[in-house]
Amino acid sequence: MRTLLVPFSLLLLHLSHSWGGKILVFPVEGSHWINMLKIIEVLHTRGHEIVVLRMSPSWYIKENSPFYTCIAVPATSFEESFEIFVSQQLKIKLQTDPKSFWSRMWADMEIRSLMVEQFTIFHHQVGDLIVKMLEDKDMIQKLRDTRYDLFLTDPGHGGGTILAKYLKLPLVYNVRWTIQGEAHFDIAPSPLSYVPFTATELTDKMTFLQRVKNCLSSVLGRYTMSVISQPVYKPILKKYFGPDVDYSAFFTDADIWLMRNDFIFEYPRPTMPNVVYMSGFQCKPPKALPNDLEKFVQSSGDHGVILMSLGTLVSQLPPQITEEIAAAFARLPQKVIWRYLGQKPANLGNNTLLVKWFPQNDLLGHPKTRVFVTHGGTNGLQEAIYHGVPIVGVPIFFDQPENLSRIRAKGGAVIVDIAEMDRQVLGDALNTVLNEESYTENMRRLSRLHKDQPLSPMDQAVFWIEFVMRHKGAPHLKSHSGTLSWIVYHSLDVLSALLCVCLFFICSCVYVGKAAWRRIFRRNKVKQG
């Protein structure tokens, strides 16, 4: 009987802490939704009621799900314009001469211009959408009447934050990017002497010239992001929250920031008490592969398997690129599983299997997997770290070059520029990673570090979500820094006041000294006369 008492008590304790709350979710589409869905599934198993504000038509979010219910919000589809943007950016990269400084600089300027244009359109669409929602009094009243316990959103756009503040709900971010860029730069001190700015591909050990580049990139990057987002969201804040709302403080005022990275992936840097790191929260031990896929993997023998996937945004590459990739794979003794939706390359080797989809996590966790060829999306890199698989990176856009540069700096990746990739270049990169044990050893070391935690990343995320629900927020963890002006934040007013006091003291001393000297001089002159 006593042997049953302890587990029974623990079960009661667990049940007492597992209570069902109501959570309203405003997600971002694409791969961001894949991340959000993982959290939603676990929250559902904990007994919480999840309601998702689903844009209609939606790119990824299913209308019917056993894990959540939907509130349909009529919106303009962003999918078509985004796919055009991706193809345009890929075209610019492929036309660039990687050996020419001016060609690369011109391409960077074209891509930056494209990104500004595309994200401006995106934020305007979100701005129009959130205004329609705030003006829909029936919807707002229904949301208020439901009495949600928490608002969960991705601050990749400003819609979720605005709606959460309007409904006055505790707010949790599922975040890596905000409307102002990488989230750390919004919430935490970021000394540019050792914190590399986004897209610079620098490390935390910078030379003088690299620090110059880092500072200039920070000024230009943050200015660009503000030009894109502020004209959209500032008028909305002024109309619905009043003219005195501080723009920056408004979008950083979340109770908890669930950060989709950690210091195995990131370089060490300052952080804040309400930032919770959950890198790799979507990763898990591998499951058994389907029989046909397992048979193909086992046929590789001692050589093993290479995986290739360029994510969900690039469904197919230009034929001249795919032919070179296929030729590089055909030369290898390894078997290759290539996730690709385009026309079958003419020189595809017998060792290569083309599939429209594969269970990436399960394949990365298979003992015969040797290398992962990837575009450098965060999800894929975190899964590669979790399973200790070295990488050949083929970055294309957004944060992919930056992500891969961090894995390269830690000794786990070789990066190939898609503009100069041919069968020889890709083959050399693959052979380097396959034949030099250091790449596998470094990734396995990162894997051990990642797994050596008291709680899994997902358990930490769920704990802090429920913490905010139990306590109706977490104001004791939120820093006041977001409400301070740039001058006050850097104590420039204090330094100016102290400088004035010092100058006054120095001037006073000089004045007194001069007066005393004149008096002594006159006294001596009188005596001499």
GIDAGI-V74561 format. One record per residue. N is the residue number from 0. SS is DSSP state (H for helix, E for strand, C for the rest). PSI is psi in whole degrees, 0 to 359 (999 if undefined). Layout:
((N/SS/PSI) (N/SS/PSI))
//
This chain:
((0/C/316) (1/H/327) (2/H/333) (3/H/341) (4/H/317) (5/H/307) (6/H/327) (7/H/321) (8/H/318) (9/H/322) (10/H/317) (11/H/319) (12/H/318) (13/H/315) (14/H/326) (15/H/335) (16/H/351) (17/C/95) (18/C/150) (19/C/119) (20/C/177) (21/E/124) (22/E/127) (23/E/129) (24/E/129) (25/E/96) (26/C/172) (27/C/143) (28/C/179) (29/C/213) (30/H/336) (31/H/323) (32/H/324) (33/H/318) (34/H/313) (35/H/321) (36/H/323) (37/H/318) (38/H/318) (39/H/318) (40/H/317) (41/H/319) (42/H/323) (43/H/317) (44/H/339) (45/C/359) (46/C/10) (47/C/148) (48/E/120) (49/E/129) (50/E/127) (51/E/128) (52/E/103) (53/E/123) (54/E/138) (55/E/116) (56/C/153) (57/C/148) (58/C/311) (59/C/331) (60/C/120) (61/C/144) (62/C/322) (63/C/130) (64/C/145) (65/C/350) (66/C/343) (67/C/163) (68/E/158) (69/E/147) (70/E/115) (71/E/132) (72/E/109) (73/E/129) (74/C/163) (75/C/133) (76/C/135) (77/C/353) (78/H/312) (79/H/313) (80/H/328) (81/H/320) (82/H/323) (83/H/317) (84/H/316) (85/H/315) (86/H/324) (87/H/317) (88/H/320) (89/H/321) (90/H/316) (91/H/316) (92/H/319) (93/H/338) (94/C/357) (95/C/138) (96/C/106) (97/C/342) (98/C/351) (99/C/122) (100/H/316) (101/H/324) (102/H/317) (103/H/320) (104/H/317) (105/H/320) (106/H/318) (107/H/320) (108/H/319) (109/H/317) (110/H/320) (111/H/318) (112/H/318) (113/H/317) (114/H/318) (115/H/314) (116/H/314) (117/H/316) (118/H/332) (119/H/315) (120/H/315) (121/H/311) (122/H/325) (123/H/321) (124/H/317) (125/H/319) (126/H/314) (127/H/320) (128/H/315) (129/H/327) (130/H/317) (131/H/320) (132/H/317) (133/H/331) (134/H/346) (135/C/90) (136/H/325) (137/H/315) (138/H/314) (139/H/319) (140/H/321) (141/H/319) (142/H/321) (143/H/320) (144/H/333) (145/H/338) (146/C/64) (147/C/150) (148/C/341) (149/E/149) (150/E/120) (151/E/125) (152/E/166) (153/C/119) (154/C/25) (155/C/339) (156/C/170) (157/C/356) (158/H/316) (159/H/317) (160/H/316) (161/H/315) (162/H/319) (163/H/315) (164/H/324) (165/H/324) (166/H/353) (167/C/51) (168/C/148) (169/C/140) (170/E/130) (171/E/133) (172/E/134) (173/E/103) (174/E/143) (175/C/324) (176/E/143) (177/E/182) (178/C/348) (179/C/3) (180/E/208) (181/E/134) (182/C/323) (183/H/324) (184/H/343) (185/H/326) (186/H/333) (187/C/154) (188/C/138) (189/C/76) (190/C/120) (191/C/355) (192/C/333) (193/C/3) (194/C/106) (195/C/135) (196/C/158) (197/C/137) (198/C/4) (199/C/338) (200/C/28) (201/C/165) (202/C/186) (203/C/1) (204/C/99) (205/C/143) (206/C/175) (207/H/312) (208/H/325) (209/H/324) (210/H/326) (211/H/313) (212/H/318) (213/H/316) (214/H/314) (215/H/319) (216/H/321) (217/H/312) (218/H/311) (219/H/317) (220/H/314) (221/H/325) (222/H/316) (223/H/314) (224/H/324) (225/H/323) (226/H/326) (227/H/314) (228/H/321) (229/H/318) (230/H/339) (231/H/310) (232/H/333) (233/H/314) (234/H/327) (235/H/316) (236/H/318) (237/H/320) (238/H/318) (239/H/346) (240/H/355) (241/C/161) (242/C/346) (243/C/5) (244/C/130) (245/C/119) (246/H/308) (247/H/316) (248/H/326) (249/H/313) (250/H/353) (251/H/1) (252/C/61) (253/C/150) (254/C/314) (255/E/137) (256/E/106) (257/E/102) (258/E/126) (259/C/39) (260/C/181) (261/C/188) (262/C/13) (263/C/325) (264/C/316) (265/C/164) (266/C/149) (267/C/137) (268/C/164) (269/C/151) (270/C/189) (271/C/159) (272/C/338) (273/C/16) (274/E/124) (275/E/122) (276/E/126) (277/C/38) (278/C/134) (279/C/19) (280/C/338) (281/C/352) (282/C/151) (283/C/163) (284/C/148) (285/C/148) (286/C/168) (287/C/141) (288/C/156) (289/C/151) (290/H/316) (291/H/322) (292/H/320) (293/H/321) (294/H/318) (295/H/318) (296/H/315) (297/H/334) (298/C/350) (299/C/345) (300/C/220) (301/C/345) (302/C/327) (303/C/190) (304/E/145) (305/E/134) (306/E/143) (307/E/128) (308/E/132) (309/C/26) (310/C/192) (311/C/340) (312/C/331) (313/C/93) (314/C/332) (315/C/153) (316/C/165) (317/C/148) (318/H/322) (319/H/330) (320/H/315) (321/H/325) (322/H/320) (323/H/320) (324/H/314) (325/H/319) (326/H/320) (327/H/317) (328/H/322) (329/H/337) (330/C/348) (331/C/150) (332/C/343) (333/C/158) (334/E/151) (335/E/133) (336/E/116) (337/E/115) (338/E/110) (339/C/140) (340/C/357) (341/C/191) (342/C/142) (343/C/126) (344/C/144) (345/C/327) (346/C/33) (347/C/128) (348/C/160) (349/C/344) (350/C/359) (351/E/130) (352/E/119) (353/E/130) (354/E/153) (355/C/336) (356/C/148) (357/C/156) (358/C/90) (359/H/312) (360/H/318) (361/H/323) (362/H/320) (363/H/330) (364/C/358) (365/C/138) (366/C/343) (367/C/356) (368/E/127) (369/E/319) (370/E/148) (371/E/117) (372/E/117) (373/E/159) (374/C/343) (375/C/24) (376/C/151) (377/H/317) (378/H/312) (379/H/320) (380/H/320) (381/H/323) (382/H/323) (383/H/320) (384/H/313) (385/H/318) (386/H/358) (387/C/40) (388/C/125) (389/E/163) (390/E/141) (391/E/115) (392/E/137) (393/C/77) (394/C/148) (395/C/311) (396/C/178) (397/C/229) (398/C/2) (399/H/313) (400/H/319) (401/H/314) (402/H/312) (403/H/327) (404/H/330) (405/H/323) (406/H/323) (407/H/318) (408/H/334) (409/C/6) (410/C/20) (411/C/4) (412/E/152) (413/E/135) (414/E/136) (415/C/128) (416/C/123) (417/H/335) (418/H/336) (419/H/13) (420/C/125) (421/C/186) (422/H/327) (423/H/314) (424/H/313) (425/H/319) (426/H/318) (427/H/318) (428/H/317) (429/H/316) (430/H/325) (431/H/312) (432/H/323) (433/H/323) (434/H/341) (435/C/111) (436/H/338) (437/H/326) (438/H/314) (439/H/318) (440/H/319) (441/H/320) (442/H/324) (443/H/326) (444/H/315) (445/H/323) (446/H/317) (447/H/319) (448/H/318) (449/H/320) (450/H/345) (451/C/75) (452/C/149) (453/C/329) (454/C/148) (455/C/154) (456/H/320) (457/H/320) (458/H/321) (459/H/317) (460/H/313) (461/H/320) (462/H/313) (463/H/330) (464/H/312) (465/H/329) (466/H/313) (467/H/322) (468/H/318) (469/H/323) (470/H/9) (471/C/38) (472/C/181) (473/C/58) (474/H/336) (475/H/346) (476/H/351) (477/C/129) (478/C/150) (479/C/356) (480/H/329) (481/H/340) (482/H/352) (483/C/146) (484/C/165) (485/H/323) (486/H/314) (487/H/319) (488/H/319) (489/C/10) (490/C/31) (491/H/329) (492/H/320) (493/H/314) (494/H/320) (495/H/317) (496/H/315) (497/H/322) (498/H/319) (499/H/318) (500/H/316) (501/H/316) (502/H/320) (503/H/317) (504/H/316) (505/H/314) (506/H/320) (507/H/316) (508/H/317) (509/H/316) (510/H/313) (511/H/319) (512/H/315) (513/H/317) (514/H/316) (515/H/319) (516/H/318) (517/H/319) (518/H/316) (519/H/318) (520/H/317) (521/H/320) (522/H/317) (523/H/323) (524/H/320) (525/H/316) (526/H/320) (527/H/328) (528/C/999))
//
